[in-house]
């Protein structure tokens, strides 16, 4: 019996040929590197749960941003650890707070690096929740004006874009209106539109010192079982003026990224979160996986699912692997 005409293996024979016919290509253009900034000078405080990552004082952060740009990484997103926390997270919207000061320093030193400011109160509140409390519940409508103030403080400091991650209803529209009214109509909003209440965030809460002091965030972050709700959240954020919409986490929610890509024409971001990073690092340290191949495979899967932008702690590894 003659062999069938089609032999898919023909196009897999050599590395050059596989590269030529590859459908999804990784590059640095859509990569955003998360960085943590803390008080002090000459501070590099390693994050135990995220080997290779650290909290940086502003002077060291500037050095790290220069390194990132030198590697070809086009963008960073900043998370702040304040000197003081209180019930309303007031340092988040203080124009002399840790993040606005860091933005000014980075933009002065590395003006072409695109700097996103994460907009949320969780790192700045003494209770670790993402907004103002009423009893033990986050008060959505009392929180939104503070998020607008935070976005404005960061925009005035020179942030190229703002990224609200709090999951309060209506905050995208309020932030967009606030930015426009203050003359920052060119500052884009990258909305954490479908942010799930995930166990993958554990290492980040050590990195950002933002673990809730009681309860959890399931009352405002999304239930992991829902995808239709994610489409509604994304649709609402786009209607309110979001320029980019994000799915977070990435790896366990590739189906959500794919569904968003099929339904919406807007740029889609995906956050490869701290738990994904920590698992790979831990497995590699134990010799259980080929770390470099796994990094490339995970990031390829996120791009293949439909993400245009990827926030990843593996940004520098990717730069190295791409040569």
C-alpha positions in Angstrom: 0.0 0.0 0.0 1.6 3.3 -1.0 2.4 5.8 1.7 0.1 8.8 2.0 1.1 11.9 0.1 1.4 14.1 3.2 4.3 13.8 5.5 4.1 16.6 8.2 7.5 15.5 9.5 9.1 16.9 6.4 8.9 20.4 7.8 10.3 19.4 11.2 13.6 17.9 10.0 16.0 20.8 10.8 16.1 23.6 13.3 16.3 26.1 10.4 13.2 24.7 8.7 11.3 24.5 11.9 12.1 28.2 12.5 11.0 29.1 9.0 7.5 27.6 9.3 6.9 28.4 13.0 3.5 30.0 13.5 4.2 31.9 16.8 7.3 33.9 17.3 8.6 35.2 20.5 10.2 38.7 20.7 10.9 41.4 23.2 8.6 44.0 21.7 5.6 43.0 23.7 7.4 42.3 27.0 6.8 44.2 30.2 9.0 43.5 33.2 7.5 43.9 36.7 9.8 45.7 39.2 9.5 46.4 42.9 10.6 49.7 44.4 11.2 50.3 48.2 12.4 53.0 50.5 16.1 53.6 51.2 19.3 53.9 49.3 21.5 51.2 47.8 18.9 48.6 48.7 18.7 45.3 47.0 16.4 43.0 49.1 16.1 39.6 47.5 12.6 38.0 47.4 12.9 34.5 48.8 9.9 33.2 47.0 11.0 34.6 43.7 14.7 33.7 43.2 16.4 36.3 41.0 13.9 39.1 41.9 14.3 41.8 44.5 12.9 44.9 46.0 15.1 47.9 44.8 15.6 51.3 46.3 15.0 54.1 43.7 18.7 54.6 43.0 19.2 50.8 42.3 15.9 50.7 40.4 17.2 53.2 38.0 20.3 51.0 37.4 18.1 48.0 36.9 16.0 49.9 34.3 19.1 50.9 32.4 20.1 47.2 32.3 16.6 46.2 31.1 16.7 48.8 28.3 20.2 47.7 27.4 18.9 44.1 27.0 16.1 45.3 24.6 13.3 45.1 27.1 11.0 48.0 26.1 8.8 48.4 29.1 8.5 48.0 32.9 5.7 48.1 35.4 6.4 49.5 38.9 5.0 48.2 42.2 5.7 50.2 45.3 6.4 49.3 48.9 5.8 52.4 51.0 7.6 53.5 54.1 4.2 53.8 55.9 0.9 52.1 55.5 -2.5 53.3 56.7 -6.2 52.4 56.3 -6.7 54.3 53.1 -3.3 53.6 51.4 -2.5 57.3 51.3 1.0 57.0 50.0 -0.4 55.5 46.8 -1.8 58.9 45.8 0.9 61.1 47.5 2.8 62.8 44.7 5.9 62.4 46.9 5.2 58.7 47.5 7.5 55.9 46.5 6.1 55.2 43.1 5.8 58.8 41.8 9.4 59.5 43.0 10.6 56.3 41.3 8.8 57.2 38.0 10.5 60.6 38.0 13.9 59.1 38.5 13.5 56.4 35.9 12.1 58.7 33.2 14.9 61.2 33.8 17.6 58.5 33.5 16.0 56.2 30.9 13.5 58.4 29.0 12.8 55.9 26.2 11.8 53.1 28.5 8.0 52.8 28.7 7.0 53.0 32.3 3.6 51.6 33.5 2.3 52.4 37.0 0.3 49.7 38.7 -2.8 51.4 40.2 -4.0 49.7 43.3 -4.1 50.3 47.1 -3.2 46.8 48.3 0.5 47.5 48.8 -0.2 50.7 50.6 -3.0 49.8 53.0 -2.3 48.5 56.5 -5.0 45.8 56.0 -3.7 44.6 52.6 -6.9 44.9 50.8 -7.3 46.7 47.5 -9.5 49.5 48.7 -11.1 51.4 51.6 -12.9 49.1 54.1 -16.4 49.5 55.4 -16.4 46.9 58.2 -14.7 44.0 56.6 -15.9 44.7 53.1 -14.1 46.7 50.5 -16.2 49.8 49.7 -16.1 50.0 45.9 -17.4 53.5 45.4 -15.3 55.0 48.2 -12.2 53.4 46.7 -12.6 54.6 43.1 -11.8 58.3 43.7 -8.6 57.3 45.5 -7.6 55.2 42.5 -8.1 58.2 40.3 -5.9 60.2 42.6 -3.2 57.5 42.4 -3.4 57.4 38.6 -3.1 61.2 38.4 -0.1 61.3 40.8 1.7 58.8 38.6 0.8 60.6 35.4 2.0 63.9 36.8 5.3 62.1 37.7 5.7 61.1 34.1 4.3 57.6 33.9 3.7 56.6 30.3 0.7 54.5 31.1 -1.4 53.4 34.1 -2.6 49.9 34.9 -5.5 49.6 37.4 -5.3 46.2 39.0 -7.8 46.6 41.9 -10.9 45.1 40.2 -13.3 47.8 41.5 -16.3 48.3 39.3 -16.3 51.5 37.3 -12.7 52.5 38.0 -11.6 52.4 34.4 -14.1 55.1 33.4 -13.3 57.2 36.4 -9.6 57.0 35.8 -10.0 57.8 32.1 -12.2 60.8 32.9 -9.8 62.0 35.6 -6.8 61.7 33.3 -8.6 63.5 30.4 -9.7 66.4 32.7 -6.2 66.9 33.9 -4.7 67.0 30.4 -3.4 63.5 30.3 -5.6 62.3 27.5 -2.6 60.7 25.8 -1.8 58.4 28.8 -3.1 54.9 28.0 -5.0 52.7 30.5 -4.1 49.0 30.6 -6.9 47.5 32.6 -6.6 44.3 34.6 -9.9 43.4 33.2 -10.1 39.7 34.0 -8.1 39.3 37.2 -8.9 36.0 38.9 -8.7 35.3 42.6 -5.8 32.9 42.2 -3.5 30.9 44.4 -0.7 31.8 41.9 -0.3 35.2 43.5 1.4 33.9 46.7 5.0 34.9 46.0 3.9 38.3 44.8 2.4 39.0 48.2 5.8 38.5 49.8 7.4 40.6 47.1 4.9 43.5 47.5 4.3 43.0 51.2 0.6 43.0 50.4 -1.0 39.9 51.9 -4.5 40.7 53.3 -4.5 40.8 57.1 -7.9 39.0 57.1 -10.0 37.2 54.6 -9.2 37.1 50.9 -10.0 38.9 47.7 -12.6 36.7 46.3 -15.4 39.3 46.7 -13.8 41.5 44.1 -11.4 39.4 42.0 -13.0 36.9 39.6 -14.0 33.3 40.3 -11.6 30.9 38.5 -14.5 28.9 37.1 -15.9 31.8 35.0 -15.0 32.7 31.4 -18.3 34.4 30.2 -18.0 36.8 33.1 -14.5 37.6 32.0 -15.8 38.6 28.6 -18.3 40.9 30.2 -15.6 42.5 32.4 -13.4 43.1 29.3 -16.3 44.5 27.3 -17.2 46.9 30.1 -13.6 48.1 30.6 -13.3 48.7 26.8 -16.6 50.6 26.9 -15.2 52.7 29.8 -12.1 53.7 27.8 -9.5 51.0 28.4 -6.8 51.0 25.7 -5.5 47.5 26.6 -7.2 44.8 28.5 -5.4 42.2 30.6 -6.0 38.6 31.7 -4.3 37.6 34.9 -2.9 35.0 35.6 -1.8 33.7 32.2 -0.8 30.1 32.3 -3.9 28.6 33.9 -6.2 30.9 31.9 -5.0 30.4 28.4 -8.5 29.6 27.4 -9.6 33.0 28.6 -6.9 34.7 26.6 -8.0 32.8 23.6 -11.6 33.7 24.1 -10.8 37.3 24.5 -8.6 37.3 21.4 -11.4 35.8 19.3 -14.0 38.3 20.6 -12.1 41.6 20.9 -9.9 43.6 18.5 -8.2 45.6 21.3 -4.6 44.8 22.4 -4.6 42.0 25.0 -2.1 41.7 27.8 -1.5 38.6 29.9 0.4 38.5 33.2 2.6 35.5 33.8 2.4 35.8 37.5 4.7 35.2 40.5 3.5 31.6 41.2 4.2 30.6 37.6 7.7 32.1 37.9 8.4 30.5 41.3 7.4 27.0 40.2 9.8 27.1 37.2 12.6 28.4 39.3 12.0 25.8 42.1 11.7 22.9 39.6 14.9 24.0 37.8 16.8 24.3 41.1 15.9 20.7 41.8 17.0 19.6 38.4 13.5 18.4 37.4 13.1 20.6 34.3 15.1 22.2 31.5 14.6 25.8 32.7 15.4 27.6 29.5 13.2 25.4 27.4 10.4 25.7 29.9 10.6 29.5 29.9 10.4 29.6 26.1 7.5 27.1 26.1 5.4 28.9 28.6 5.9 32.3 27.0 5.2 30.9 23.6 2.0 29.3 24.9 0.8 32.7 26.2 1.6 34.4 22.9 0.0 31.5 20.9 -3.2 31.9 22.9 -3.5 35.4 21.7 -1.7 37.8 24.0 -0.1 40.8 22.4 1.7 41.9 25.5 3.2 39.7 28.3 4.1 40.8 31.7 6.8 38.4 32.9 9.5 38.1 35.5 11.3 36.1 32.9 11.9 39.2 30.8 15.7 39.1 31.2 15.9 35.4 30.7 14.0 35.8 27.4 16.3 38.6 26.3 19.2 36.2 27.0 17.6 33.3 25.2 16.8 35.4 22.2 20.4 36.4 22.0 
